């Protein structure tokens, strides 16, 4: 028996190649989604008969079998409620095809619209998340253990459109955010790009975070957590009144290393970083244009 149900377009070893992107091998199903040609009455088992929504594809998945939802280029969905995009089957990856504006686009049209990651060992890849209204409560709600968000982008449509929190991570063990862009408007902005509360084994690595964050780009609250890694991110906070870069504020333990940060908050750069209980190695903060960043914290371990 072959490695997948994919009947067409297989290059080798059961790996389908579509739109220039090579998908991972799986012994589970590939389930295709397209708002252009799809319908939830289809079985979704090939690109000629795709499902119409991600929810329709999730319903066709089997838990912990390695099923992959392939969201085709130019797919579009509106999110106005917390029930519109729910990954509640364990072990499922949602992978978008396409580059730039051709990526699958999920537009937030209601303040309660969100992506709900409700089952463990799941991931989101190469999706564009776009708010078209103000004060969307949260873009992605991480509710389960061992979730990955990779190569995704949160952004805004027109001036005044914003999230309150782009990614909320609360009471989970295992979350990875990597290779992603979290973009807010310089004017309207949002409260925080990432909110962390009572979560362990979190990695935030190789991301670009930009915009006006009135609270902090990365915010820690509540019960803290252990084994937090914040590494190799570029963070720019254009808020001039509170412009914190990282404000963990509570007892997170782990490591913060090799981050390059800028803020327009005209205060001591060290003030804009509260690493909680993290060990810090070679993090730079700049607080004015045409100046070089300083290493923070300034106290050096000997």
TIZALO-261455 format. One record per residue (C-alpha): chain; residue in one letter; y, x, z. Coordinates in steps of 0.2 Angstrom, whole numbers, padded with zeros to 4 digits. Example, Ala and Ser with C-alpha at 12.3 -4.5 7.8 and 13.67 -1.06 7.14 Angstrom:
<cadena: A; residuo: A; Y: -0022; X: 0062; Z: 0039> .
<cadena: A; residuo: S; Y: -0005; X: 0068; Z: 0036> .
//
This chain:
<cadena: A; residuo: X; Y: 0000; X: 0000; Z: 0000> .
<cadena: A; residuo: X; Y: 0017; X: 0007; Z: -0004> .
<cadena: A; residuo: X; Y: 0031; X: 0011; Z: 0008> .
<cadena: A; residuo: X; Y: 0042; X: -0004; Z: 0004> .
<cadena: A; residuo: X; Y: 0043; X: -0020; Z: -0005> .
<cadena: A; residuo: X; Y: 0056; X: -0013; Z: -0017> .
<cadena: A; residuo: X; Y: 0049; X: -0017; Z: -0035> .
<cadena: A; residuo: X; Y: 0063; X: -0009; Z: -0045> .
<cadena: A; residuo: X; Y: 0074; X: 0006; Z: -0045> .
<cadena: A; residuo: X; Y: 0062; X: 0017; Z: -0035> .
<cadena: A; residuo: X; Y: 0065; X: 0036; Z: -0037> .
<cadena: A; residuo: X; Y: 0051; X: 0043; Z: -0027> .
<cadena: A; residuo: X; Y: 0041; X: 0040; Z: -0011> .
<cadena: A; residuo: X; Y: 0047; X: 0022; Z: -0010> .
<cadena: A; residuo: X; Y: 0066; X: 0027; Z: -0008> .
<cadena: A; residuo: X; Y: 0077; X: 0015; Z: -0018> .
<cadena: A; residuo: X; Y: 0093; X: 0022; Z: -0025> .
<cadena: A; residuo: X; Y: 0107; X: 0010; Z: -0028> .
<cadena: A; residuo: X; Y: 0126; X: 0013; Z: -0032> .
<cadena: A; residuo: X; Y: 0124; X: 0032; Z: -0030> .
<cadena: A; residuo: X; Y: 0117; X: 0030; Z: -0012> .
<cadena: A; residuo: X; Y: 0100; X: 0035; Z: -0007> .
<cadena: A; residuo: X; Y: 0093; X: 0023; Z: 0006> .
<cadena: A; residuo: X; Y: 0081; X: 0029; Z: 0020> .
<cadena: A; residuo: X; Y: 0063; X: 0028; Z: 0019> .
<cadena: A; residuo: X; Y: 0054; X: 0014; Z: 0029> .
<cadena: A; residuo: X; Y: 0038; X: 0006; Z: 0031> .
<cadena: A; residuo: X; Y: 0047; X: -0011; Z: 0034> .
<cadena: A; residuo: X; Y: 0056; X: -0022; Z: 0022> .
<cadena: A; residuo: X; Y: 0072; X: -0019; Z: 0012> .
<cadena: A; residuo: X; Y: 0082; X: -0036; Z: 0013> .
<cadena: A; residuo: X; Y: 0097; X: -0037; Z: 0001> .
<cadena: A; residuo: X; Y: 0113; X: -0046; Z: 0004> .
<cadena: A; residuo: X; Y: 0126; X: -0051; Z: -0009> .
<cadena: A; residuo: X; Y: 0140; X: -0064; Z: -0008> .
<cadena: A; residuo: X; Y: 0142; X: -0062; Z: -0027> .
<cadena: A; residuo: X; Y: 0125; X: -0066; Z: -0032> .
<cadena: A; residuo: X; Y: 0116; X: -0071; Z: -0016> .
<cadena: A; residuo: X; Y: 0111; X: -0087; Z: -0007> .
<cadena: A; residuo: X; Y: 0102; X: -0088; Z: 0010> .
<cadena: A; residuo: X; Y: 0088; X: -0098; Z: 0002> .
<cadena: A; residuo: X; Y: 0083; X: -0083; Z: -0008> .
<cadena: A; residuo: X; Y: 0069; X: -0071; Z: 0000> .
<cadena: A; residuo: X; Y: 0081; X: -0056; Z: -0001> .
<cadena: A; residuo: X; Y: 0067; X: -0045; Z: -0005> .
<cadena: A; residuo: X; Y: 0074; X: -0037; Z: -0021> .
<cadena: A; residuo: X; Y: 0092; X: -0035; Z: -0027> .
<cadena: A; residuo: X; Y: 0090; X: -0049; Z: -0040> .
<cadena: A; residuo: X; Y: 0087; X: -0062; Z: -0026> .
<cadena: A; residuo: X; Y: 0098; X: -0057; Z: -0012> .
<cadena: A; residuo: X; Y: 0103; X: -0066; Z: 0004> .
<cadena: A; residuo: X; Y: 0120; X: -0073; Z: 0005> .
<cadena: A; residuo: X; Y: 0125; X: -0067; Z: 0022> .
<cadena: A; residuo: X; Y: 0120; X: -0053; Z: 0035> .
<cadena: A; residuo: X; Y: 0115; X: -0067; Z: 0047> .
<cadena: A; residuo: X; Y: 0103; X: -0074; Z: 0034> .
<cadena: A; residuo: X; Y: 0096; X: -0057; Z: 0031> .
<cadena: A; residuo: X; Y: 0094; X: -0053; Z: 0050> .
<cadena: A; residuo: X; Y: 0084; X: -0070; Z: 0052> .
<cadena: A; residuo: X; Y: 0072; X: -0063; Z: 0039> .
<cadena: A; residuo: X; Y: 0069; X: -0047; Z: 0048> .
<cadena: A; residuo: X; Y: 0054; X: -0043; Z: 0060> .
<cadena: A; residuo: X; Y: 0058; X: -0034; Z: 0076> .
<cadena: A; residuo: X; Y: 0054; X: -0015; Z: 0077> .
<cadena: A; residuo: X; Y: 0046; X: -0014; Z: 0060> .
<cadena: A; residuo: X; Y: 0060; X: -0003; Z: 0053> .
<cadena: A; residuo: X; Y: 0068; X: -0017; Z: 0042> .
<cadena: A; residuo: X; Y: 0083; X: -0012; Z: 0033> .
<cadena: A; residuo: X; Y: 0097; X: -0024; Z: 0027> .
<cadena: A; residuo: X; Y: 0105; X: -0017; Z: 0011> .
<cadena: A; residuo: X; Y: 0122; X: -0025; Z: 0009> .
<cadena: A; residuo: X; Y: 0127; X: -0023; Z: -0009> .
<cadena: A; residuo: X; Y: 0144; X: -0017; Z: -0016> .
<cadena: A; residuo: X; Y: 0158; X: -0030; Z: -0016> .
<cadena: A; residuo: X; Y: 0150; X: -0041; Z: -0003> .
<cadena: A; residuo: X; Y: 0163; X: -0050; Z: 0007> .
<cadena: A; residuo: X; Y: 0162; X: -0061; Z: 0023> .
<cadena: A; residuo: X; Y: 0175; X: -0069; Z: 0034> .
<cadena: A; residuo: X; Y: 0172; X: -0068; Z: 0053> .
<cadena: A; residuo: X; Y: 0181; X: -0081; Z: 0063> .
<cadena: A; residuo: X; Y: 0168; X: -0083; Z: 0077> .
<cadena: A; residuo: X; Y: 0156; X: -0072; Z: 0088> .
<cadena: A; residuo: X; Y: 0142; X: -0081; Z: 0079> .
<cadena: A; residuo: X; Y: 0146; X: -0075; Z: 0061> .
<cadena: A; residuo: X; Y: 0138; X: -0058; Z: 0061> .
<cadena: A; residuo: X; Y: 0125; X: -0056; Z: 0075> .
<cadena: A; residuo: X; Y: 0111; X: -0042; Z: 0075> .
<cadena: A; residuo: X; Y: 0099; X: -0050; Z: 0087> .
<cadena: A; residuo: X; Y: 0083; X: -0042; Z: 0080> .
<cadena: A; residuo: X; Y: 0078; X: -0025; Z: 0087> .
<cadena: A; residuo: X; Y: 0076; X: -0010; Z: 0076> .
<cadena: A; residuo: X; Y: 0086; X: -0016; Z: 0061> .
<cadena: A; residuo: X; Y: 0099; X: -0006; Z: 0051> .
<cadena: A; residuo: X; Y: 0113; X: -0014; Z: 0041> .
<cadena: A; residuo: X; Y: 0118; X: -0002; Z: 0027> .
<cadena: A; residuo: X; Y: 0132; X: -0005; Z: 0015> .
<cadena: A; residuo: X; Y: 0133; X: 0002; Z: -0003> .
<cadena: A; residuo: X; Y: 0148; X: 0007; Z: -0012> .
<cadena: A; residuo: X; Y: 0164; X: 0017; Z: -0009> .
<cadena: A; residuo: X; Y: 0182; X: 0013; Z: -0005> .
<cadena: A; residuo: X; Y: 0186; X: -0005; Z: -0008> .
<cadena: A; residuo: X; Y: 0169; X: -0008; Z: -0016> .
<cadena: A; residuo: X; Y: 0161; X: -0006; Z: 0001> .
<cadena: A; residuo: X; Y: 0155; X: -0022; Z: 0010> .
<cadena: A; residuo: X; Y: 0170; X: -0030; Z: 0018> .
<cadena: A; residuo: X; Y: 0170; X: -0041; Z: 0033> .
<cadena: A; residuo: X; Y: 0187; X: -0049; Z: 0036> .
<cadena: A; residuo: X; Y: 0192; X: -0055; Z: 0053> .
<cadena: A; residuo: X; Y: 0200; X: -0072; Z: 0050> .
<cadena: A; residuo: X; Y: 0199; X: -0079; Z: 0068> .
<cadena: A; residuo: X; Y: 0203; X: -0070; Z: 0085> .
<cadena: A; residuo: X; Y: 0186; X: -0073; Z: 0091> .
<cadena: A; residuo: X; Y: 0177; X: -0066; Z: 0076> .
<cadena: A; residuo: X; Y: 0167; X: -0051; Z: 0080> .
<cadena: A; residuo: X; Y: 0151; X: -0041; Z: 0075> .
<cadena: A; residuo: X; Y: 0139; X: -0044; Z: 0089> .
<cadena: A; residuo: X; Y: 0126; X: -0030; Z: 0092> .
<cadena: A; residuo: X; Y: 0114; X: -0039; Z: 0103> .
<cadena: A; residuo: X; Y: 0097; X: -0031; Z: 0101> .
<cadena: A; residuo: X; Y: 0092; X: -0013; Z: 0104> .
<cadena: A; residuo: X; Y: 0089; X: 0002; Z: 0092> .
<cadena: A; residuo: X; Y: 0100; X: -0005; Z: 0078> .
<cadena: A; residuo: X; Y: 0114; X: 0002; Z: 0067> .
<cadena: A; residuo: X; Y: 0128; X: -0001; Z: 0056> .
<cadena: A; residuo: X; Y: 0132; X: 0010; Z: 0041> .
<cadena: A; residuo: X; Y: 0146; X: 0011; Z: 0028> .
<cadena: A; residuo: X; Y: 0155; X: -0006; Z: 0032> .
<cadena: A; residuo: X; Y: 0173; X: -0010; Z: 0030> .
<cadena: A; residuo: X; Y: 0180; X: -0021; Z: 0044> .
<cadena: A; residuo: X; Y: 0197; X: -0028; Z: 0041> .
<cadena: A; residuo: X; Y: 0208; X: -0039; Z: 0052> .
<cadena: A; residuo: X; Y: 0219; X: -0051; Z: 0043> .
<cadena: A; residuo: X; Y: 0227; X: -0059; Z: 0059> .
<cadena: A; residuo: X; Y: 0234; X: -0053; Z: 0075> .
<cadena: A; residuo: X; Y: 0225; X: -0050; Z: 0091> .
<cadena: A; residuo: X; Y: 0207; X: -0051; Z: 0086> .
<cadena: A; residuo: X; Y: 0199; X: -0049; Z: 0103> .
<cadena: A; residuo: X; Y: 0186; X: -0036; Z: 0098> .
<cadena: A; residuo: X; Y: 0179; X: -0029; Z: 0081> .
<cadena: A; residuo: X; Y: 0162; X: -0023; Z: 0087> .
<cadena: A; residuo: X; Y: 0154; X: -0029; Z: 0103> .
<cadena: A; residuo: X; Y: 0140; X: -0017; Z: 0109> .
<cadena: A; residuo: X; Y: 0129; X: -0027; Z: 0120> .
<cadena: A; residuo: X; Y: 0112; X: -0018; Z: 0118> .
<cadena: A; residuo: X; Y: 0105; X: 0000; Z: 0121> .
<cadena: A; residuo: X; Y: 0104; X: 0013; Z: 0107> .
<cadena: A; residuo: X; Y: 0116; X: 0007; Z: 0095> .
<cadena: A; residuo: X; Y: 0123; X: 0018; Z: 0081> .
<cadena: A; residuo: X; Y: 0139; X: 0015; Z: 0071> .
<cadena: A; residuo: X; Y: 0140; X: 0028; Z: 0057> .
<cadena: A; residuo: X; Y: 0152; X: 0030; Z: 0042> .
<cadena: A; residuo: X; Y: 0161; X: 0013; Z: 0046> .
<cadena: A; residuo: X; Y: 0180; X: 0009; Z: 0045> .
<cadena: A; residuo: X; Y: 0190; X: -0003; Z: 0055> .
<cadena: A; residuo: X; Y: 0207; X: -0006; Z: 0047> .
<cadena: A; residuo: X; Y: 0221; X: -0019; Z: 0045> .
<cadena: A; residuo: X; Y: 0226; X: -0030; Z: 0030> .
<cadena: A; residuo: X; Y: 0245; X: -0033; Z: 0032> .
<cadena: A; residuo: X; Y: 0259; X: -0029; Z: 0044> .
<cadena: A; residuo: X; Y: 0256; X: -0037; Z: 0061> .
<cadena: A; residuo: X; Y: 0237; X: -0039; Z: 0059> .
<cadena: A; residuo: X; Y: 0228; X: -0030; Z: 0073> .
<cadena: A; residuo: X; Y: 0213; X: -0029; Z: 0085> .
<cadena: A; residuo: X; Y: 0215; X: -0029; Z: 0103> .
<cadena: A; residuo: X; Y: 0200; X: -0018; Z: 0105> .
<cadena: A; residuo: X; Y: 0191; X: -0011; Z: 0090> .
<cadena: A; residuo: X; Y: 0174; X: -0006; Z: 0098> .
<cadena: A; residuo: X; Y: 0169; X: -0012; Z: 0115> .
<cadena: A; residuo: X; Y: 0154; X: -0004; Z: 0124> .
<cadena: A; residuo: X; Y: 0149; X: -0012; Z: 0140> .
<cadena: A; residuo: X; Y: 0134; X: -0010; Z: 0151> .
<cadena: A; residuo: X; Y: 0123; X: -0001; Z: 0139> .
<cadena: A; residuo: X; Y: 0112; X: 0015; Z: 0139> .
<cadena: A; residuo: X; Y: 0114; X: 0024; Z: 0122> .
<cadena: A; residuo: X; Y: 0128; X: 0022; Z: 0109> .
<cadena: A; residuo: X; Y: 0133; X: 0033; Z: 0095> .
<cadena: A; residuo: X; Y: 0149; X: 0032; Z: 0085> .
<cadena: A; residuo: X; Y: 0151; X: 0046; Z: 0071> .
<cadena: A; residuo: X; Y: 0159; X: 0049; Z: 0055> .
<cadena: A; residuo: X; Y: 0170; X: 0034; Z: 0056> .
<cadena: A; residuo: X; Y: 0188; X: 0029; Z: 0054> .
<cadena: A; residuo: X; Y: 0197; X: 0018; Z: 0067> .
<cadena: A; residuo: X; Y: 0214; X: 0014; Z: 0059> .
<cadena: A; residuo: X; Y: 0228; X: 0004; Z: 0067> .
<cadena: A; residuo: X; Y: 0245; X: 0000; Z: 0061> .
<cadena: A; residuo: X; Y: 0259; X: 0012; Z: 0068> .
<cadena: A; residuo: X; Y: 0269; X: -0004; Z: 0073> .
<cadena: A; residuo: X; Y: 0258; X: -0018; Z: 0079> .
<cadena: A; residuo: X; Y: 0244; X: -0006; Z: 0083> .
<cadena: A; residuo: X; Y: 0231; X: -0012; Z: 0096> .
<cadena: A; residuo: X; Y: 0227; X: -0008; Z: 0115> .
<cadena: A; residuo: X; Y: 0212; X: 0004; Z: 0112> .
<cadena: A; residuo: X; Y: 0201; X: 0010; Z: 0098> .
<cadena: A; residuo: X; Y: 0186; X: 0012; Z: 0110> .
<cadena: A; residuo: X; Y: 0183; X: 0004; Z: 0127> .
<cadena: A; residuo: X; Y: 0169; X: 0011; Z: 0138> .
<cadena: A; residuo: X; Y: 0163; X: 0003; Z: 0154> .
<cadena: A; residuo: X; Y: 0147; X: 0006; Z: 0163> .
<cadena: A; residuo: X; Y: 0138; X: 0015; Z: 0149> .
<cadena: A; residuo: X; Y: 0127; X: 0030; Z: 0149> .
<cadena: A; residuo: X; Y: 0122; X: 0042; Z: 0135> .
<cadena: A; residuo: X; Y: 0137; X: 0039; Z: 0124> .
<cadena: A; residuo: X; Y: 0142; X: 0050; Z: 0109> .
<cadena: A; residuo: X; Y: 0159; X: 0049; Z: 0100> .
<cadena: A; residuo: X; Y: 0158; X: 0063; Z: 0087> .
<cadena: A; residuo: X; Y: 0167; X: 0067; Z: 0071> .
<cadena: A; residuo: X; Y: 0178; X: 0052; Z: 0070> .
<cadena: A; residuo: X; Y: 0196; X: 0049; Z: 0064> .
<cadena: A; residuo: X; Y: 0206; X: 0038; Z: 0075> .
<cadena: A; residuo: X; Y: 0224; X: 0034; Z: 0070> .
<cadena: A; residuo: X; Y: 0238; X: 0021; Z: 0075> .
<cadena: A; residuo: X; Y: 0248; X: 0014; Z: 0089> .
<cadena: A; residuo: X; Y: 0237; X: 0012; Z: 0104> .
<cadena: A; residuo: X; Y: 0247; X: 0004; Z: 0118> .
<cadena: A; residuo: X; Y: 0233; X: 0008; Z: 0131> .
<cadena: A; residuo: X; Y: 0224; X: 0023; Z: 0125> .
<cadena: A; residuo: X; Y: 0214; X: 0028; Z: 0109> .
<cadena: A; residuo: X; Y: 0198; X: 0030; Z: 0120> .
<cadena: A; residuo: X; Y: 0199; X: 0020; Z: 0136> .
<cadena: A; residuo: X; Y: 0187; X: 0021; Z: 0151> .
<cadena: A; residuo: X; Y: 0185; X: 0007; Z: 0164> .
<cadena: A; residuo: X; Y: 0175; X: -0001; Z: 0177> .
<cadena: A; residuo: X; Y: 0159; X: 0008; Z: 0183> .
<cadena: A; residuo: X; Y: 0161; X: 0024; Z: 0172> .
<cadena: A; residuo: X; Y: 0145; X: 0032; Z: 0166> .
<cadena: A; residuo: X; Y: 0135; X: 0048; Z: 0163> .
<cadena: A; residuo: X; Y: 0131; X: 0060; Z: 0149> .
<cadena: A; residuo: X; Y: 0147; X: 0055; Z: 0139> .
<cadena: A; residuo: X; Y: 0151; X: 0067; Z: 0124> .
<cadena: A; residuo: X; Y: 0168; X: 0066; Z: 0115> .
<cadena: A; residuo: X; Y: 0168; X: 0080; Z: 0102> .
<cadena: A; residuo: X; Y: 0176; X: 0085; Z: 0086> .
<cadena: A; residuo: X; Y: 0187; X: 0070; Z: 0084> .
<cadena: A; residuo: X; Y: 0204; X: 0069; Z: 0077> .
<cadena: A; residuo: X; Y: 0215; X: 0057; Z: 0087> .
<cadena: A; residuo: X; Y: 0233; X: 0052; Z: 0083> .
<cadena: A; residuo: X; Y: 0242; X: 0039; Z: 0094> .
<cadena: A; residuo: X; Y: 0259; X: 0034; Z: 0087> .
<cadena: A; residuo: X; Y: 0264; X: 0024; Z: 0102> .
<cadena: A; residuo: X; Y: 0280; X: 0031; Z: 0110> .
<cadena: A; residuo: X; Y: 0279; X: 0023; Z: 0127> .
<cadena: A; residuo: X; Y: 0262; X: 0025; Z: 0134> .
<cadena: A; residuo: X; Y: 0253; X: 0035; Z: 0120> .
<cadena: A; residuo: X; Y: 0238; X: 0041; Z: 0129> .
<cadena: A; residuo: X; Y: 0224; X: 0050; Z: 0119> .
<cadena: A; residuo: X; Y: 0210; X: 0048; Z: 0131> .
<cadena: A; residuo: X; Y: 0211; X: 0039; Z: 0147> .
<cadena: A; residuo: X; Y: 0194; X: 0038; Z: 0156> .
<cadena: A; residuo: X; Y: 0202; X: 0035; Z: 0173> .
<cadena: A; residuo: X; Y: 0185; X: 0033; Z: 0181> .
<cadena: A; residuo: X; Y: 0170; X: 0044; Z: 0185> .
<cadena: A; residuo: X; Y: 0162; X: 0047; Z: 0168> .
<cadena: A; residuo: X; Y: 0152; X: 0063; Z: 0167> .
<cadena: A; residuo: X; Y: 0148; X: 0074; Z: 0152> .
<cadena: A; residuo: X; Y: 0158; X: 0084; Z: 0140> .
<cadena: A; residuo: X; Y: 0174; X: 0083; Z: 0130> .
<cadena: A; residuo: X; Y: 0175; X: 0097; Z: 0117> .
<cadena: A; residuo: X; Y: 0184; X: 0103; Z: 0101> .
<cadena: A; residuo: X; Y: 0195; X: 0087; Z: 0099> .
<cadena: A; residuo: X; Y: 0212; X: 0089; Z: 0090> .
<cadena: A; residuo: X; Y: 0224; X: 0076; Z: 0096> .
<cadena: A; residuo: X; Y: 0242; X: 0071; Z: 0093> .
<cadena: A; residuo: X; Y: 0253; X: 0058; Z: 0102> .
<cadena: A; residuo: X; Y: 0271; X: 0053; Z: 0099> .
<cadena: A; residuo: X; Y: 0273; X: 0049; Z: 0118> .
<cadena: A; residuo: X; Y: 0286; X: 0063; Z: 0123> .
<cadena: A; residuo: X; Y: 0278; X: 0068; Z: 0139> .
<cadena: A; residuo: X; Y: 0268; X: 0083; Z: 0145> .
<cadena: A; residuo: X; Y: 0253; X: 0084; Z: 0134> .
<cadena: A; residuo: X; Y: 0241; X: 0085; Z: 0149> .
<cadena: A; residuo: X; Y: 0247; X: 0069; Z: 0155> .
<cadena: A; residuo: X; Y: 0240; X: 0060; Z: 0139> .
<cadena: A; residuo: X; Y: 0222; X: 0065; Z: 0143> .
<cadena: A; residuo: X; Y: 0213; X: 0059; Z: 0158> .
<cadena: A; residuo: X; Y: 0195; X: 0066; Z: 0156> .
<cadena: A; residuo: X; Y: 0188; X: 0057; Z: 0171> .
<cadena: A; residuo: X; Y: 0174; X: 0069; Z: 0177> .
<cadena: A; residuo: X; Y: 0171; X: 0077; Z: 0160> .
<cadena: A; residuo: X; Y: 0170; X: 0096; Z: 0158> .
<cadena: A; residuo: X; Y: 0183; X: 0101; Z: 0145> .
<cadena: A; residuo: X; Y: 0181; X: 0114; Z: 0132> .
<cadena: A; residuo: X; Y: 0195; X: 0118; Z: 0119> .
<cadena: A; residuo: X; Y: 0204; X: 0102; Z: 0117> .
<cadena: A; residuo: X; Y: 0221; X: 0102; Z: 0109> .
<cadena: A; residuo: X; Y: 0235; X: 0090; Z: 0111> .
<cadena: A; residuo: X; Y: 0252; X: 0090; Z: 0101> .
<cadena: A; residuo: X; Y: 0266; X: 0078; Z: 0107> .
<cadena: A; residuo: X; Y: 0279; X: 0082; Z: 0094> .
<cadena: A; residuo: X; Y: 0281; X: 0085; Z: 0075> .
<cadena: A; residuo: X; Y: 0282; X: 0103; Z: 0068> .
<cadena: A; residuo: X; Y: 0274; X: 0110; Z: 0084> .
<cadena: A; residuo: X; Y: 0257; X: 0117; Z: 0088> .
<cadena: A; residuo: X; Y: 0245; X: 0109; Z: 0100> .
<cadena: A; residuo: X; Y: 0242; X: 0115; Z: 0118> .
<cadena: A; residuo: X; Y: 0225; X: 0116; Z: 0126> .
<cadena: A; residuo: X; Y: 0222; X: 0103; Z: 0139> .
<cadena: A; residuo: X; Y: 0218; X: 0103; Z: 0153> .
<cadena: A; residuo: X; Y: 0228; X: 0119; Z: 0156> .
<cadena: A; residuo: X; Y: 0218; X: 0125; Z: 0171> .
<cadena: A; residuo: X; Y: 0205; X: 0138; Z: 0165> .
<cadena: A; residuo: X; Y: 0188; X: 0140; Z: 0173> .
<cadena: A; residuo: X; Y: 0184; X: 0157; Z: 0178> .
//
